[in-house]
Amino acid sequence: MSITAESIIDDLENDRLPLPTLPEVAIKVRETAEDDGASISDVAKIIETDAALSARIVQVGNSALYRGVNPAETVQAATMRMGLDTVRTLATSLVMKQLFQATHPLVDVYLRKAWKQSTDVAALSAMLARGTANLQSDSALLAGLTHSIGLSPILVKAESDTALLNDEETLEQLLYEIHPMVGSQILKRWGFSSALVKVPAEHLMINRHGDKGEADYVDIVQVALLQTLDDARHPLAGVDQNQVSAFDRLGLRDSVEEIDMTGGVVEEANVICGGIEVEEIKVAIR
């Protein structure tokens, strides 16, 4: 049976499309960190049950973003340095890479490309949010990482349709048509906030009006995507950025003119965003 947008939407609406799930350790960290009675020690103990995650949390705690006078040698020390909100986001971010892996070689190429783009967008989103009132850098990073999460189950589904996999143009048209809807459903199942759930669903809509006219995480991700995009076939590749109102809501119309993902942003944007370099954030989440 050929896979089409209609068949995938039907599978999604009738709970037949397998959606990725977060690893249990990430779920436990999120739930514990959101508990008003939880402590940093409680969260650290959960992280310590996963050796790989523990090592990455300590590594990030000693990165340029969070480095202190003395090195953080334990998960608890690293967690205390970063704070509960940051650790909650990082725990989710650091385990997400495994959701962008596949056994089929061609699908793996697509998913690796999607992960690379997601980390670029996440890094810049986190940085831009530092200069935007009422938007949190940690949430912006997670919004960037998950904006294209809907690609994963569609590509996995496509593994069973050889003809579709060999028709690059049709496959990409299918992916861009329905991955926003699928991504939104995934984040709903993961229990993400409504502000983040709408990012996959709306990040390709250039004529939106933000959150009642105010900047939101969709705006952040949209600007970050437009500034880092290097795929000529992406739906936003030919967009005239002067027509994208997200830049105005973020106050970046005259500030962000060029972004170099190897070293940060131009001087004006660095001033607005607190001087945090994009590359430092990318190192933290990769």
C-alpha positions as CSV (number, residue, x, y, z in Angstrom):
1,M,0.0,0.0,0.0
2,S,1.4,3.4,-1.0
3,I,1.9,5.9,1.8
4,T,0.2,9.3,1.2
5,A,-0.5,12.4,3.3
6,E,-4.1,11.2,3.6
7,S,-3.1,7.7,4.8
8,I,-0.7,9.1,7.5
9,I,-3.3,11.6,8.7
10,D,-5.8,8.8,8.9
11,D,-3.4,6.7,10.9
12,L,-2.6,9.7,13.2
13,E,-6.3,10.4,13.9
14,N,-7.0,6.8,14.6
15,D,-3.9,6.1,16.8
16,R,-2.3,3.8,14.2
17,L,0.8,5.9,13.6
18,P,3.5,4.9,16.1
19,L,4.8,8.2,17.7
20,P,8.1,8.4,19.4
21,T,8.2,8.4,23.2
22,L,10.6,10.1,25.6
23,P,12.9,7.8,27.5
24,E,11.7,7.1,31.0
25,V,14.6,9.0,32.6
26,A,13.7,12.2,30.8
27,I,10.0,11.8,31.8
28,K,10.9,11.3,35.5
29,V,13.3,14.3,35.4
30,R,10.6,16.6,33.9
31,E,7.9,15.4,36.4
32,T,10.2,15.7,39.4
33,A,11.5,19.2,38.4
34,E,7.9,20.4,38.0
35,D,7.0,19.2,41.5
36,D,7.0,22.2,43.8
37,G,8.3,20.0,46.6
38,A,11.2,18.6,44.6
39,S,14.8,19.5,45.3
40,I,17.9,19.6,43.1
41,S,19.1,16.5,44.9
42,D,15.9,14.6,43.9
43,V,16.5,15.4,40.3
44,A,20.2,14.6,40.5
45,K,19.4,11.1,41.9
46,I,17.1,10.4,38.9
47,I,19.8,11.5,36.4
48,E,22.4,9.3,38.1
49,T,20.4,6.2,37.2
50,D,21.4,6.8,33.6
51,A,25.2,6.7,33.1
52,A,25.2,8.4,29.7
53,L,22.9,11.2,30.7
54,S,24.9,11.7,33.9
55,A,28.1,12.1,32.0
56,R,26.6,14.6,29.6
57,I,25.0,16.7,32.4
58,V,28.4,16.9,34.1
59,Q,30.0,17.8,30.8
60,V,27.5,20.6,30.1
61,G,27.9,21.8,33.7
62,N,31.6,22.4,33.0
63,S,31.0,23.9,29.5
64,A,31.6,27.6,28.8
65,L,28.0,28.3,29.3
66,Y,27.9,27.3,33.0
67,R,31.6,26.9,34.0
68,G,32.3,28.1,37.6
69,V,35.5,28.7,39.5
70,N,35.8,25.0,40.4
71,P,34.8,22.1,38.1
72,A,31.5,20.3,38.8
73,E,32.6,16.7,39.4
74,T,29.2,15.2,40.3
75,V,25.7,15.3,38.8
76,Q,24.4,17.2,41.8
77,A,27.1,19.8,41.5
78,A,26.4,20.3,37.8
79,T,22.6,20.4,38.5
80,M,23.0,23.0,41.3
81,R,25.1,25.1,38.9
82,M,22.5,25.0,36.1
83,G,19.2,25.1,38.1
84,L,16.1,22.9,37.9
85,D,14.6,24.5,34.9
86,T,17.7,24.3,32.8
87,V,18.4,20.7,33.8
88,R,14.8,19.7,33.0
89,T,15.2,21.1,29.5
90,L,18.7,19.6,29.0
91,A,17.6,16.2,30.2
92,T,15.0,16.1,27.5
93,S,17.3,17.7,24.9
94,L,20.2,15.3,25.5
95,V,18.1,12.2,25.0
96,M,16.3,13.4,21.9
97,K,19.1,12.6,19.5
98,Q,18.2,8.9,19.6
99,L,14.8,9.8,18.2
100,F,16.5,11.0,15.0
101,Q,18.1,7.6,14.2
102,A,16.9,4.9,11.8
103,T,18.0,1.5,10.4
104,H,17.3,2.3,6.7
105,P,20.3,4.2,5.2
106,L,18.3,6.7,3.3
107,V,15.9,7.5,6.2
108,D,19.0,7.8,8.4
109,V,20.4,10.5,6.1
110,Y,17.1,12.5,6.3
111,L,17.0,12.1,10.1
112,R,20.6,13.1,10.6
113,K,20.0,16.2,8.5
114,A,16.9,17.0,10.5
115,W,18.8,16.7,13.8
116,K,21.6,19.0,12.5
117,Q,19.1,21.6,11.5
118,S,17.2,21.2,14.8
119,T,20.4,21.8,16.9
120,D,21.2,24.9,14.8
121,V,17.7,26.3,15.3
122,A,17.7,25.4,19.0
123,A,21.0,27.1,19.7
124,L,20.0,30.3,18.0
125,S,16.5,30.2,19.5
126,A,18.0,29.9,23.0
127,M,20.2,32.9,22.3
128,L,17.5,35.1,20.8
129,A,15.1,34.4,23.7
130,R,17.7,35.9,26.1
131,G,16.9,39.3,24.5
132,T,13.1,38.8,24.5
133,A,10.9,39.7,27.4
134,N,8.6,36.9,28.8
135,L,10.3,34.2,26.8
136,Q,12.7,31.7,28.5
137,S,15.9,30.6,26.9
138,D,15.5,27.0,28.1
139,S,12.1,26.7,26.6
140,A,13.2,28.3,23.4
141,L,16.0,25.8,23.1
142,L,13.5,23.0,23.5
143,A,11.2,24.6,21.0
144,G,14.0,24.7,18.4
145,L,14.9,21.1,19.0
146,T,11.4,19.8,18.6
147,H,10.1,22.0,15.8
148,S,10.5,19.3,13.2
149,I,10.1,16.2,15.5
150,G,7.1,15.2,13.3
151,L,9.5,14.1,10.6
152,S,10.7,11.1,12.6
153,P,7.5,8.9,12.5
154,I,6.7,9.8,8.9
155,L,10.2,8.8,7.8
156,V,10.0,5.5,9.8
157,K,6.6,4.8,8.2
158,A,8.1,5.5,4.7
159,E,10.7,2.7,5.2
160,S,7.9,0.3,4.1
161,D,7.3,2.1,0.8
162,T,10.4,1.7,-1.5
163,A,8.8,3.6,-4.3
164,L,8.3,6.6,-2.1
165,L,11.8,6.5,-0.7
166,N,13.2,6.5,-4.2
167,D,11.1,9.5,-5.2
168,E,12.9,12.3,-3.4
169,E,10.6,15.1,-4.6
170,T,7.4,13.3,-3.6
171,L,8.8,12.3,-0.2
172,E,9.9,15.8,0.7
173,Q,6.6,17.2,-0.4
174,L,4.9,14.7,1.9
175,L,7.2,15.4,4.8
176,Y,6.7,19.2,4.7
177,E,3.0,18.9,4.2
178,I,2.2,16.9,7.3
179,H,5.1,16.9,9.7
180,P,3.9,20.1,11.5
181,M,0.6,18.3,12.4
182,V,2.4,15.1,13.5
183,G,4.9,17.1,15.5
184,S,2.2,18.9,17.4
185,Q,0.5,15.6,18.3
186,I,3.8,14.2,19.6
187,L,4.4,17.2,21.9
188,K,0.8,16.9,23.2
189,R,1.5,13.3,24.1
190,W,4.7,14.3,25.8
191,G,2.8,16.7,28.0
192,F,4.5,19.9,26.7
193,S,3.0,23.3,27.3
194,S,0.6,24.7,24.8
195,A,3.2,27.4,23.9
196,L,5.6,24.7,22.7
197,V,2.9,22.4,21.2
198,K,2.0,25.0,18.7
199,V,5.6,25.5,17.5
200,P,5.7,22.5,15.2
201,A,2.2,23.3,13.9
202,E,2.8,26.9,13.1
203,H,6.5,27.5,12.4
204,L,6.0,27.4,8.6
205,M,3.2,30.0,8.8
206,I,4.8,33.4,7.9
207,N,1.6,35.4,8.1
208,R,0.8,34.6,11.7
209,H,0.3,37.3,14.3
210,G,2.1,35.8,17.3
211,D,0.4,35.4,20.6
212,K,-2.3,38.1,20.5
213,G,0.2,40.3,18.7
214,E,3.1,39.6,21.1
215,A,6.2,37.5,20.4
216,D,6.1,33.8,21.2
217,Y,8.2,30.7,20.7
218,V,6.9,30.2,17.2
219,D,8.4,33.6,16.3
220,I,11.7,32.7,17.9
221,V,12.0,29.4,16.0
222,Q,10.8,30.9,12.8
223,V,13.4,33.6,12.8
224,A,16.1,31.1,13.9
225,L,15.1,28.8,11.1
226,L,15.2,31.5,8.5
227,Q,18.6,32.7,9.6
228,T,20.2,29.2,9.6
229,L,18.4,27.5,6.7
230,D,20.7,26.0,4.1
231,D,18.2,23.8,2.2
232,A,17.0,25.4,-1.0
233,R,14.1,23.0,-1.1
234,H,12.7,23.9,2.3
235,P,9.3,25.6,2.2
236,L,10.8,28.8,3.8
237,A,13.9,28.9,1.6
238,G,12.4,31.4,-0.9
239,V,10.6,33.5,1.6
240,D,11.2,37.3,1.6
241,Q,12.2,37.9,5.2
242,N,11.0,41.5,4.9
243,Q,7.5,40.0,4.8
244,V,7.9,38.0,8.0
245,S,6.4,39.8,10.9
246,A,8.1,37.7,13.5
247,F,11.2,39.8,13.1
248,D,9.2,42.9,14.1
249,R,7.6,41.3,17.2
250,L,11.0,40.2,18.4
251,G,12.5,43.7,17.7
252,L,15.0,42.3,15.3
253,R,14.1,43.9,12.0
254,D,17.2,46.2,12.1
255,S,19.4,44.1,14.2
256,V,19.8,40.6,12.7
257,E,21.3,41.0,9.2
258,E,23.6,38.0,9.1
259,I,24.2,35.0,11.3
260,D,27.4,32.9,11.2
261,M,26.6,29.5,12.9
262,T,30.3,28.8,13.4
263,G,30.9,31.7,15.7
264,G,27.8,33.5,16.8
265,V,26.0,36.5,15.3
266,V,26.8,39.9,14.1
267,E,27.7,42.5,16.7
268,E,24.3,44.1,17.0
269,A,22.5,40.9,17.7
270,N,25.2,39.9,20.2
271,V,24.5,43.0,22.2
272,I,20.8,42.4,22.2
273,C,21.1,38.7,23.1
274,G,23.7,39.1,25.9
275,G,26.8,38.1,24.0
276,I,26.2,34.4,24.2
277,E,27.7,32.6,21.2
278,V,25.6,30.2,19.3
279,E,28.4,27.6,19.1
280,E,28.6,27.4,22.9
281,I,24.9,26.4,23.0
282,K,25.3,23.9,20.2
283,V,28.2,22.2,22.0
284,A,25.9,21.9,25.1
285,I,23.1,20.1,23.3
286,R,25.0,17.9,20.8
